[in-house]
Amino acid sequence: MSAIARALRRRSSSPSLPAATFFSRFVSNSIQIKTSLLHISPPQHYLSIYSFIYTRLLLYDQINTLVLGEHENGFVKPSSLNAVSAAKAIGEDNSVSLLLAGSGPELRDAASRAASSHPSISQVLVADSDVLKHPLAEPWAELVHLVQKKCGYSYIVSASSSFGKNVLPRAAALLDVSPITDVTEILEPRLFIRPIYAGNALCTVRYTGANPCMLTIRPTSFSLPHNADTTSDAASISQVDLSTFTEDTLGKSTWLNNTSQNTERPDLGNANIVVTGGRGLKSAENFKLLEKLAEKLGAAVGATRAAVDAEFVPNDLQVGQTGKIVAPQLYMAFGVSGAIQHLAGMRDSKVIVAINKDADAPIFQVADYGLVADLFKVIPEMLEKIPEK
Ligand SMILES: Cc1cc2nc3c(=O)[nH]c(=O)nc-3n(C[C@H](O)[C@H](O)[C@H](O)COP(=O)(O)OP(=O)(O)OC[C@H]3O[C@@H](n4cnc5c(N)ncnc54)[C@H](O)[C@@H]3O)c2cc1C
């Protein structure tokens, strides 16, 4: 309702715009409405017209977007920069603010690097508090609520990472709106594509709710501009006023520790090459073969859920519907059958190579190159033939 009120206020401040012209501006070009009138009953009909006009009025407003930023060791995570690219895809005139929270020098370093990390960032908002030192969902959701109440963003976007999937729905509940998750394409400012049925179908969703429109986006679907890694003009950095920050929900969850693989290999979510092992590897010991191959190729190691469930590798290596979504330049699958839940996490890879001893394995249907062979012969041969880095 507030958007309608704002737009009406704007109209009344420009008396030269008659009411008929004002409304026709939003509805006259609507083949969609005219067509839908033929098929729907009067009450639905009014609802449709209302929702259409409402969406148009929202679009008429200036777009501004808050992107929730994750950072680690003083650097903003690449997936948050992908979220900035998604925000820019909403509209060219979109003003994008990146929100970073935490405390101490790491936060300050991340903020100053973030300011010139993506040409579409207009400002970096910094929430500096010990309460926000760790990325726990409850205080973060309160923070998003607070920032939204002060600044009134039209969109709030986060990467579809564990962090985003944890924080964004809570913040959406506090703001009483329904989030749209896992967006892979932005067709219009309020029209999105997202996968359903483990990526087997794509669903087109129109958001007709109130502001803010809240999205999690798949980082692999929104690439960084070519100049993102060179220095772009630094955006302004502002502190968030936390004097009214309520800590009601604090204590509901507690930060215990952060465990990560002590490895020189690239991060699975951002690696250019991923070598994945499935149940066909047969043991944790055999996975070491794959790790050696990964080291030679400068690749990240991934795994299927079957391999994780069998405790060959830890679950942070799982690729798929309930694991990580990856889209590297080269994805090599060893002893992986190609179940739909696994394909959901890797089918956007640029080149897919499958090695499986079963010629009928479904993985060959998505593979660019397939080798019907025993992986225990193929991997040692590759290790022998690939030169040391
Ligand atoms: C709700 C839900 C969510 C799920 N989420 C995920 C997910 O996120 N990620 C995921 O991966 N799975 C997920 N799964 C599980 C998924 O359905 C499959 O069970 C799993 O992906 C199978 O893993 P796999 O290919 O390693 O094992 P298998 O299906 O057992 O395949 C092993 C393959 O190895 C081949 N093989 C065996 N020995 C050799 C050899 N010596 N040389 C070459 N090839 C060999 C076999 O021919 C076979 O094709 C999910 C399932 C459900 C129900």
PDBQT file of the ligand as one rigid body, heavy atoms in Angstrom, charges set to zero:
ROOT
HETATM    1  C1  LIG A 401      16.786 -36.081  -0.888  1.00  0.00    +0.000 C 
HETATM    2  C2  LIG A 401      18.078 -36.598  -1.460  1.00  0.00    +0.000 A 
HETATM    3  C3  LIG A 401      19.128 -35.735  -1.608  1.00  0.00    +0.000 A 
HETATM    4  C4  LIG A 401      20.332 -36.186  -2.144  1.00  0.00    +0.000 A 
HETATM    5  N1  LIG A 401      21.364 -35.300  -2.307  1.00  0.00    +0.000 NA
HETATM    6  C5  LIG A 401      22.492 -35.722  -2.911  1.00  0.00    +0.000 A 
HETATM    7  C6  LIG A 401      23.561 -34.816  -3.159  1.00  0.00    +0.000 A 
HETATM    8  O1  LIG A 401      23.521 -33.632  -2.798  1.00  0.00    +0.000 OA
HETATM    9  N2  LIG A 401      24.641 -35.274  -3.790  1.00  0.00    +0.000 N 
HETATM   10  C7  LIG A 401      24.764 -36.582  -4.219  1.00  0.00    +0.000 A 
HETATM   11  O2  LIG A 401      25.797 -36.929  -4.801  1.00  0.00    +0.000 OA
HETATM   12  N3  LIG A 401      23.784 -37.447  -3.968  1.00  0.00    +0.000 NA
HETATM   13  C8  LIG A 401      22.655 -37.067  -3.329  1.00  0.00    +0.000 A 
HETATM   14  N4  LIG A 401      21.687 -37.978  -3.070  1.00  0.00    +0.000 N 
HETATM   15  C9  LIG A 401      21.973 -39.411  -3.296  1.00  0.00    +0.000 C 
HETATM   16  C10 LIG A 401      21.804 -39.836  -4.746  1.00  0.00    +0.000 C 
HETATM   17  O3  LIG A 401      20.467 -40.209  -4.969  1.00  0.00    +0.000 OA
HETATM   18  C11 LIG A 401      22.709 -41.054  -5.078  1.00  0.00    +0.000 C 
HETATM   19  O4  LIG A 401      22.432 -42.079  -4.174  1.00  0.00    +0.000 OA
HETATM   20  C12 LIG A 401      24.196 -40.758  -5.023  1.00  0.00    +0.000 C 
HETATM   21  O5  LIG A 401      24.506 -39.601  -5.749  1.00  0.00    +0.000 OA
HETATM   22  C13 LIG A 401      24.966 -41.937  -5.603  1.00  0.00    +0.000 C 
HETATM   23  O6  LIG A 401      26.322 -41.741  -5.429  1.00  0.00    +0.000 OA
HETATM   24  P1  LIG A 401      27.382 -42.500  -6.308  1.00  0.00    +0.000 P 
HETATM   25  O7  LIG A 401      27.206 -42.130  -7.735  1.00  0.00    +0.000 OA
HETATM   26  O8  LIG A 401      28.708 -42.278  -5.682  1.00  0.00    +0.000 OA
HETATM   27  O9  LIG A 401      27.045 -44.034  -6.032  1.00  0.00    +0.000 OA
HETATM   28  P2  LIG A 401      26.400 -45.135  -6.940  1.00  0.00    +0.000 P 
HETATM   29  O10 LIG A 401      25.097 -44.713  -7.461  1.00  0.00    +0.000 OA
HETATM   30  O11 LIG A 401      26.472 -46.392  -6.169  1.00  0.00    +0.000 OA
HETATM   31  O12 LIG A 401      27.375 -45.230  -8.202  1.00  0.00    +0.000 OA
HETATM   32  C14 LIG A 401      28.686 -45.725  -8.147  1.00  0.00    +0.000 C 
HETATM   33  C15 LIG A 401      29.184 -45.784  -9.586  1.00  0.00    +0.000 C 
HETATM   34  O13 LIG A 401      30.546 -46.166  -9.580  1.00  0.00    +0.000 OA
HETATM   35  C16 LIG A 401      30.777 -46.992 -10.715  1.00  0.00    +0.000 C 
HETATM   36  N5  LIG A 401      31.970 -47.793 -10.415  1.00  0.00    +0.000 N 
HETATM   37  C17 LIG A 401      32.118 -48.737  -9.459  1.00  0.00    +0.000 A 
HETATM   38  N6  LIG A 401      33.383 -49.222  -9.479  1.00  0.00    +0.000 NA
HETATM   39  C18 LIG A 401      34.028 -48.564 -10.484  1.00  0.00    +0.000 A 
HETATM   40  C19 LIG A 401      35.344 -48.627 -10.991  1.00  0.00    +0.000 A 
HETATM   41  N7  LIG A 401      36.274 -49.461 -10.483  1.00  0.00    +0.000 N 
HETATM   42  N8  LIG A 401      35.677 -47.829 -12.038  1.00  0.00    +0.000 NA
HETATM   43  C20 LIG A 401      34.761 -46.993 -12.583  1.00  0.00    +0.000 A 
HETATM   44  N9  LIG A 401      33.483 -46.890 -12.130  1.00  0.00    +0.000 NA
HETATM   45  C21 LIG A 401      33.136 -47.665 -11.083  1.00  0.00    +0.000 A 
HETATM   46  C22 LIG A 401      29.500 -47.813 -10.836  1.00  0.00    +0.000 C 
HETATM   47  O14 LIG A 401      29.350 -48.302 -12.175  1.00  0.00    +0.000 OA
HETATM   48  C23 LIG A 401      28.427 -46.795 -10.454  1.00  0.00    +0.000 C 
HETATM   49  O15 LIG A 401      27.913 -46.157 -11.600  1.00  0.00    +0.000 OA
HETATM   50  C24 LIG A 401      20.480 -37.567  -2.525  1.00  0.00    +0.000 A 
HETATM   51  C25 LIG A 401      19.394 -38.423  -2.378  1.00  0.00    +0.000 A 
HETATM   52  C26 LIG A 401      18.226 -37.961  -1.854  1.00  0.00    +0.000 A 
HETATM   53  C27 LIG A 401      17.076 -38.902  -1.732  1.00  0.00    +0.000 C 
ENDROOT
TORSDOF 0
